[in-house]
Amino acid sequence: MAVSIEKISIALPPEMVAQVRQAVETGEYASSSEVVRDALRDWTYKRHLQQQGIAELRQLWLEARNNDAPGVPAEDVLDRLERKYQAIADATGAR
C-alpha cells in the first residue's frame, strides 16, 4: 500500500535548523523530513493527552457541581496540603 506524501515548506529559526541538521548528520534520523515527522507525532500525542485531560477535568467539574454532599472547607484542604508538602520536604532534606 503506497502512502501519499505531500510536500510543504516551513520556516524555522536558525537554532532549530541547526538542531534538525545535526540530528541528520549524526545519523539519528535519515532526513530532515523524518525529524519533522517525529516532532509532529510527539506534538499530536501531547495534544491528544491535553484534550483528554481537559475532558476529564470537565467531567469531574460536572460531577462536583451535581454532587449535593457537603464540601470540605478550603482551610482544611490547605492545612492538609501544607502538612503533606512539609513532610515531603522533611523527608528529602529540603529547606
C-alpha positions in Angstrom: 0.0 0.0 0.0 1.5 3.3 -1.1 1.5 6.2 1.4 0.5 9.6 0.0 3.1 12.3 0.8 2.5 16.0 0.4 5.4 18.4 0.4 5.1 21.7 2.3 7.6 24.4 3.1 8.2 25.6 6.6 10.3 28.4 8.1 12.4 27.7 11.2 14.7 29.9 13.2 18.5 29.1 12.7 18.8 27.3 16.0 16.1 24.8 15.1 17.5 24.3 11.6 20.9 23.6 13.2 19.3 21.0 15.5 17.5 19.3 12.6 20.7 19.2 10.6 22.7 17.9 13.5 20.1 15.1 14.1 20.5 14.0 10.4 24.3 14.4 10.4 24.8 12.2 13.5 22.6 9.5 11.9 19.8 9.9 14.5 17.4 10.5 11.6 17.8 9.7 7.9 16.4 13.0 6.7 15.1 16.4 7.8 11.6 15.2 6.9 11.9 12.3 9.4 12.9 14.8 12.2 9.8 16.9 11.4 7.5 13.9 11.2 8.8 12.6 14.6 8.3 16.0 16.1 4.8 16.2 14.8 3.9 12.8 16.1 5.1 13.9 19.6 3.1 17.1 19.2 0.0 15.2 18.2 0.3 12.8 21.1 0.8 15.7 23.6 -2.3 17.5 22.1 -4.3 14.3 22.5 -3.2 14.0 26.1 -4.1 17.6 26.8 -7.5 17.3 25.2 -8.1 14.1 27.2 -7.1 15.8 30.4 -9.4 18.7 29.7 -12.3 16.3 29.0 -11.6 14.5 32.3 -11.5 17.8 34.2 -14.7 18.9 32.6 -16.3 15.6 33.7 -15.0 15.9 37.2 -16.3 19.5 37.4 -19.8 18.5 36.2 -19.8 15.6 38.8 -18.8 18.0 41.5 -21.4 20.6 40.5 -24.1 17.9 40.6 -22.9 16.5 44.0 -25.1 17.6 46.9 -22.7 16.3 49.5 -21.2 19.0 51.8 -17.8 20.2 50.7 -14.5 20.4 52.6 -13.6 23.9 53.9 -10.7 25.4 52.0 -8.8 26.0 55.2 -8.9 22.2 55.9 -7.6 21.4 52.4 -4.8 24.0 52.6 -3.8 22.7 56.0 -3.7 19.1 54.7 -1.6 20.2 51.7 0.8 22.2 53.9 1.3 19.1 56.1 1.8 16.9 53.1 4.4 19.0 51.4 6.2 19.8 54.6 6.5 16.0 55.2 7.9 15.6 51.7 10.4 18.5 52.3 11.4 17.0 55.6 11.9 13.6 54.0 14.1 15.0 51.2 16.0 17.3 53.4 14.8 20.4 51.5 14.7 23.7 53.4 
